[in-house]
Amino acid sequence: MNQVNDNKLKKQLGIGLLLATYVGVLAYLSNYIA
């Protein structure tokens, strides 16, 4: 297995998780404020 591809995949997963959390928090806050 290629170590570089594995690291790239993990980085993409981490960014995806961060984005999902960010969007979730934004939606929660907008519902809370509105």
N, C-alpha and C positions, 0 to 999 in steps of 0.2 A: 504493500500500500504506500501511497505517496504522502509523506508527512506534510508537505506544503499545502496540498489540496485539503487535507484534514483541518489544518489551522485556518485556512480561508473559509471553510464551511462553518467552523466554530465562530469565527468573527462575524460572518453573515447572520448566524443564528442569534448571537448576542445583540447585534444591531436591530434585528427583527423584534426581539423581546423588548428592547428599550423603546422602540417605536410603538409597539402594542401597549406597553405600560403608559407611555406618554399620552397616546390617544385615549386610553381608558380613563386616565386622570382628568384629561380635558373634558371628556363627556360627563364625567361625574361632577366636576366643578360647575359646568354650564347648567346641568340639571339642578344643582344645589342653589346656584345663584338666581336662576330664572324663576 
